[in-house]
Amino acid sequence: MRNILFALLICTLLVMSCTKDTKPNPFLINKTHIGLLTDSTQVKELDSVFINDSVVRYIAGDEFAGSINTIEIFEKGGKKLLDLSPKEALDSTSVISSVRIIDERYKTEKNISTLSTFKAIKEAYTISKVDNLINSVVVSVNEINATFTIDKKELPGSLRFNMEATIDPVQIPEKAKIKFFMVHW
């Protein structure tokens, strides 16, 4: 009986020592999280989520402005990482509604970052919708709750100045660069 317990203890220790300590990738983007930030993270938790970074909250002096206050995340060295928009302004219990990805190290599971081209997005994900705005085109990907903004300067001349045009993904050049990359919750 004693040998069986000893063997069981040894096996348990071996199994526990072989398991990897898998830390989450602080730059991985998917549908419900961006690094350690999740779709249920509250504004008051940002300092603990970004413990090694600087969290900059801009508090407007006028609460009647009704605008959502953007929260900026910087590395300790000063490089800007993210812009966060809470659902409710001036509410520490509010969750984050959208995140603008600034740093190119943030990548989706399919390796899409701010440095990617439209071709990479199209090959990695199904394009859900394309919106034609004044100076840009917004490409939506529902699979990861993301939008990619492409400057109209990247489009052919026939599409640049026509706001009425319905733009199909095939009309966007594959070399078109991403201007903004946002994840919405």
N, C-alpha and C positions, 0 to 999 in steps of 0.2 A: 504494500500500500504506500509505503514511504517512497519507494522508487517511482511509482506512478505520479505522485504529487511533485516529486523533484523533476521528472521529465516534463510534466505539464508546465511547471514554472520556467524551465529552460526554454521550452517552445514559445511560451508567451513573451519572454524577454527577447528572443530572437525576432519574433514577428514585430514587436514594438520598435526594436532598433532598426529594422529594415524599412519601416515606413518613413517616407520623406516628410519633412516639415514644409508643406506647401503654403507659402505666403501668397496672397493674391497679388497679381501684377498691378502696380500702382498706375500703369498707363494703359490698361486694357479697357476698351469700350464695348459694352453690349447693350441689350435692350433695357436692362434694369439697373445697370451701374456703370460708373466711369471711375476706374481705379477703386478706391475705397468709398467713394461717394455713391449712395444708392438713391433710388426713387423715393424712399421714405425718410431720408436724412432731413432733419430739421435744421433751421438756421442756427439755433443755439448749439448744435453739435459740430459745427464746421471747424471750430478750433481744435477739437479732439480728432477729427478725421484728417485734417491737414496739420498735424502736430509739428511737422518739420518744415512747414511753409508759412508764409504770411497771409493772413486773411484780412482784406481791406474792405470795410463796410463804409459806404458813403451814406450818410444820414442827411437827407434834405431838411432844411430848416422849416419848411412849410408842409405840414401834414395834409393840408388841403389840396396839394398839387395832384394827388391821386396817382402818382407814378410809382412804378415798381423800382425799388432801389437795387442797382446792380452791385453784386459782391464780387470783388476781384481776388484771385488767388495768385500769389507770386512765390517763386522759390526764394530761399533765403538770400541767394545771390542777386536777386532783383529781376530775374526773367519771369515774364507773365505766363501763367499756365492756362487759366480758365476765367471766364466771366459767368457768374451764376445769377439767375433771376428767380427770386422767391415768388410763390403764388400770391402772397399777401405782403404788402409793404409794411415795414415797421412792426412785424410780428415775429418774435423769436421762435414761435412754435410752428411757423409756416414751413412747408416743404419746398424744395426747389422745383420749379416748373420747367426751366430750360437751362441748358449749359452750352455756352459757346466755347468750342475747343480752339485754343490759341497755339499751344505747344505742339510741335510736330511729332513728339514722342508718343502722344496719345494715338493709339491705333485700335481699330476694330479687330474682331477675331479673324477677319478676312484681310487684314493688313491695310486698311484704308486709313489715311491720315490727312492732315491739311496739305501735305505735299502731293497727294494723289491727283490724277487726272480723271476726266469724265470717263475715259475708257476703262480705267481700273474700277470705278464705281459700277459701271454697266456690266462688267464681267463678274463682279463679286455679288451684286444684289439685283433684285428685280426693282425697276423704277416704278413707283406707285403713281406719281403725278409730276407734271412739270408746270410751274406757274410762271407766266410772263409778267414781269414788273417793269417799272420805268427804266432802271439802269441795270437790271440783273434778271437772271432766270433762277428760280428756286426748284431744285430737284428733290423730291421727297422719296424716302425709302422707309416704308412702314415696318419692314422686318426688324429694324433697329431703332425706330422712332427718331430718325435723323432727317435733317434737311441740309443740302449742300447748295450754297449760293455761288453762281458763276456770273462773272461780270459780262454784260452784253458785248463788250469789246472783243470777247473771245468768239462771238457768233459771226456768221456771214452777214454782210451788209444788208441783205434783204430782210433779216429778222431783227436787226438792231433797233430800228426806228419805228417798227410797227407794233404798238401795244395791243392791237386787236388780234394779232396773229396767234393761232394755237400752235405752240411749239411741240413737236414730237421729239422724243429722245434721239431718233435717228438724225435729226437736223443739227444736233449739237456736236461740234467737232470733238473727236476723241482726244485731241491734245489740250482741250479746254481745262484751265486750272481752276481749282477751288478757291473762291474768295473768302467764304465763311463756311464753317462746319458746325452745326448745332444738333444737340440731342434734346428732345422734348419729352417731358413726363406728364 
